[in-house]
Amino acid sequence: MSAKSFKISVMTERQISILNAIIEQYAEVASPVGSTLLAKLFGVSSATIRAEMAELERLGLIDQPHTSAGRVPTDKGYRFYVNSLAEQSDLIAPRRTTRALNARVQSANLPDRTIKNAVDTLVEMTHNLGLATIGNQLYMSGLGNLFGQPEFNSAGQAQQVARLLDNLEPWLNEAALNQPLNVYIGQENPVGRSAGCSLIISRFRSPYSDKSYIGVLGPTRQSYRSVMNLVRKTGETLEEVL
């Protein structure tokens, strides 16, 4: 997997668990995660959680957007989380999801329709924007999903996302991604670094190219475990079918 490496001080198991909980809770509710909720989750005092959060903030893994507010993950925090997921061996797409994906992909007769069906399925399952290269063209679906996210309510942020999309096709046509699954988080993106987006993309072989790509683009606030599983499985399925 494409990943930026960075050195970080030794973290305790509880600190790692708290970081994971903040990331996963924030993905669901799209609002800063407070110490009271985490204290109930971990069965410790709010003061203990605040102390642990202060250390995570010192390490640059979470941030406090407003005074007296909860915490949100930083790009560095997401990268730590994604790298941890990549090291796990149990990242398997649910069987029900696999059946649905296979049915949609195998129902098409032509390669371009097969790829488009796969993208449309990713859009439905991840609620992100889906994309794929078909020859030298970029097929995208789900723009409404992307711009419907609360992160992009402001005109300025939406404009940054639009600029990313404008430059995404030429970048993908020139890219030589060296991993089957690639994850670019926020500032790591080769284009649109200020857009606050994550690009999760899988390489696969198709009749058009040995380096075709399919994936999703969404806010950095992602359910990375499920989305990474789906994107990787979709790339593998397309390679088998095509």
N, C-alpha and C positions, 0 to 999 in steps of 0.2 A: 504494500500500500504506500502511496505517496504520503510522506509525513515529514514534517520538520522535527528535527531532534533538538532537544534543549536539556540543559542540566538543571536539576532542581534539588534543593535540600531534601534530606530524608523526611518523608511524611509518615505519620502513624496510620494504622489501619482505620482508626476512627476519622481522621482528617480526610482520608481518601473516600470513606463512605459518606461523609458529610458533603464533600465536593460532588460526588455522584448524585446524591439526593437533591442538591441544589440544581444541578443541570437537568435532571429528569423532571423535577417539579416545575421548574421554569419553562420547560418545553410544553408542559400541559396548560399552565395558567397564564403565561406571558406577563407575569408581574413579579417583582422582586420577592425572594423567599426570605421570610423572617425567622428569628431564633425561636419563637414560641412554637411554631409548627415543627421545627426540627427537634426541639426539646421533647415534644410528645413522641415523635417518631423514634428517637434514640433512648428515651427513658432517662434523660439526665436533666439538669437544671438549665434554664435559659442562659444563666451566667457562664456555664461550662461551654455551651454552644457558641456564645458570643466570643469567648476566648479562642476557641478553635477557628471561628470565622476570621478573627483578627489575624491569626497566623496565615490562613489561606489568602487573605488579602495582602499581607506582607509579601507572600511568595508570588503575587501577581496573578493568582488563579481565579479570584473573584473580585468584584468591585461593588461599591456602595453608591448607587446613582444619586441618591438624595440623603440628606441628613435624617437620621432616625428611620430610614427605610431599610428594607431587607437587602439581600445581596443578589447579584446576577453574575453569571460566569463571564470571564474574559475569553478572548481568542486563545490565550495560553491555557486557560482552564479546559476549554473544549478540546484543545490538542492533546492534553494529558489524558483526557477521558477517551478520545478516539484511539489514541495509541494503546491504551489499556484494552479496549475492545478488540483491536486488531491482534492482540496477543492471545486472545481466548480462542479455544477450539470448538466452542459450542454455538457458534454463530450460524445457525441454520434457519432458513426461512420456514415458517409454519407450513404444514402440509396443505392446509386449506388454501393458503395463498399460492402455493406452488401449483395446485390443481387449476385455480382460476387463471393464473398466468399462462399455463400450458394450453388451456382451452382457447384463450384469446389469440395466442400466437399461432397455434396450429390451424386456426380457422381461416387463415388467409392463404391465398395461392401464390401471390407474387411477393418477391423479397421486400419491395418497398412498403407494401401493405402490411406485411408481417412486422416490420420494424415500427411502423406507425401504430399498429395495434399494441405493441409492447410499450411504447411511450405513453399511449393513452391509458394503459393499465397502470403504469407507474403514477400517472397523475391522479387517478382515482384512489390508489392505495396510500399515497404519501401526502396528498393535498399540496404538492409543490408544483412548480413548473417542470415539465418533462421535456427532454431534448434528445436528439440522436442525429448522427451524421448519416446521410444517405447519398453516397458518392461525395461530391463536393458541396452538397447543399445541407443546410441545417434545418431539421424539422423540429418545431416547438409546439407544445400544447399546454394549456393551463395557465395562461397569463393572468387570468382572473384570480386564480389561487395565490399567485405570487403577490400581486398588488393588493389583495384582500387581507394580507397579514398586517397586524397592528404596527409592526416596525416601519412599514412604508406608508404610513398615513400622511406624513408631511411631504409637501411638494419637492423639497430639496432632496430628501432621501429617495423618493421615487425617481427623480431625475438621475441620481447616481446609479440606480438599478438599470434604468433605460440605457445609460451609457455602457454599462457592462454588457447588456444584451447586444448592443450595436457592435461590440468588438469581439463577441464570443465566437461567432462563426469563423472569421479569419484566423483566430487563435487556434481553434480546434483543427482547422485544415492544415496548420503548420506544426501542430503539437506532435511530439513523439513520446507520449506517456509510457513510461517503462514498467508500470505495474498493472495487473489486471483490474484492481480497484484503486481509485485515486480520490483523496478527500482534500479539498482546499477550503480552509476556514478563514473567513473575514479577510484580514490583511494578507493572508497567504495567497489569495487569488492572483493569478498572473495578469488579469485585467479586472477593472472595477474594484480595486482594493478598498475603496471607501463606501462601497454599497451595503456593507453589513450582511453579506450573503455567504452561504456555503455551497460549493459545487461538489457533488458526489457523483463520480462518473466511472463507468466500467468500459474496458476495451474488449472488443470481440472481433472475430473474423467473419466477414460477410462476402457475398459475391462482388461487392463494390470495392472492398479494401481489406487487407489483413489488419488494418488499424482503424476499424470503425469504432464509434463511441456512442454509448447510451447512458443517460443518467438524469439527475434532477438538480434543480437550482432552487434554493429556498433561503429563508433567514438563517442566521447562525443558530438561532433557537430551534434546534432540530431534535427529533427522536432518533438519534444517530444509530442506535442498535438496530431498530427495525428498518430504517431507510437504507443503511449500508447492506443489510441482508438482502433486501428487495432488489437493489441495484445490481449487486453481485450476481444474484440468482437470475435476473433478467438477462444479463450479458451471457451467462452460461447457457441459458435456454435458447437464446437466439443463435448462438454458435452451433448448438446441437441441431436445431431446426433448419438453419440455412446451409 
